[in-house]
């Protein structure tokens, strides 16, 4: 019973971290682009920076029926990606370029690569565990 309670708390924390990560990432993006006059460019950057967070929430909902141990790995992913994004966007761990826009272009791309890879791996592990439990 305690394990189920712990996972419920972990799930709530990861959703909160993902939402806060999206808000803070947008804050840093708007701060970095405060001199930008093009609303189209601001809109495109907003969608691009938000997209990994939306992807994480979609993965969360898809994985809701998965084996508990596999869901836990998704929850860890949902905790780590937003924290890494906020650290990069804040400038604490800058990417290679001096231009701030570079971070807002590359970090979502890297996030998507990590999210898709982790999702496909977790889905395969979940399928194998279900087959294993079915054959027991």
N, C-alpha and C positions, 0 to 999 in steps of 0.2 A: 504494500500500500504506500509506504514511504517513497519507493522508487517512482511510482506513478505521480505522486505529489511533487517530487523533485523535478520530474520531466515537465509537468505543467508549469512550474515556476520558470524553468529554463526556457520553455516555449514562449512565455509571456515576455521574458527579458529579451529574447532574440528578436521578437517582433518590435518591441520598443526600441531596441538598438538600431534596427533597420530603418524605422521611421525617423528616429532622431538623426541617423546618419544621412538620410536623404535631405532633411531640413538643413542640417549644418553644411552639407556639401553645396546646396543651393546658395546658402549664405556666402560661402567662400567664393563661389562662382560669380555671384552678383557683385561682391566686393572687388574681385579681380577685373571684372568687366564694367566697372562703374563709369568709365569714360566712353564705353561703346554706345554709339548712336543708333545702330541698326537693330530695329526690333525683330527682324527676321533672324539675324544672327543670334541674338539673345534667346529667341524662341528655340532655335535649333540646338544651341548649347544646353538650354534647360532640359529639353527632351533627352539629349544624349547623356547628360549627367544623371538624370533621374532613372534612365532605363535599367541600369543594373539593379537598382533597389526594387523596381517593379518586377524584374526578373526573379529576384530572390523571393518576393512574395508569391509569385506564380509557382515557383518550385516548392515553396512551403505548402501551398494548397494541394499541389499534385502529390506530394509525399505524405499527406495526412493519413493515408491508409496503409503506409508501408510498415515494415517491421520496426519496432521501437529503436533498436540499436542503429539502424540505418537512418531513421529520422533524427537521431541525436547528431549524426555527422552533418546533416543538413542544417540543424540548429547552430552547430559550430561555424559552419560556412556563413550563415546569416549573421553571426557575431563578428567574424573576422573581416569580411569584405567591407562593411561600413567603417569599421575602425581604421583599416588600412587606407580607405579612400579619404577619410577625414584627415588623417596624418599627412597624406600626400597633398591634399588641397590646402591645408593650413600652411604648408611650406616647411614644416618640421623635417620631413623627408622628401626633398624636392627630387623630381625626375631630372634627366640629363640636361634639358634645355633651360635657358634663362628666362624664356618667355612664359608667362603664367598660363597662357592658353594651351600650351603643350600638355601640361598636367591634366587639364580638363578634356583633352582629346584622347590621351593615351590611357589614363587611369580607368575610364569606363571600358575601353577595349580590353585591357588586361583583366578587369573584373569579369567581363563577359566570358573570356576564355576560361577563367577559373570556374565560374558558375556552370558553364556548359559541360566542362570536363568532369567536375565533381558530380553534377546531376546524372550524367550518363554512367559514370562509375557506380554511383549509389543505386541507380535503377537496376543495373546489372547485378550488383550484390544482393539487392532486395529480391530480385527474381530467383537467384540461386538459393537464397535462404528459404523462400517459399517452396521451391522444388524439393529442397532438402527436408523441410518439415512435412511436406506431402508424402515423401517416400519413407518417412520414419514409421 
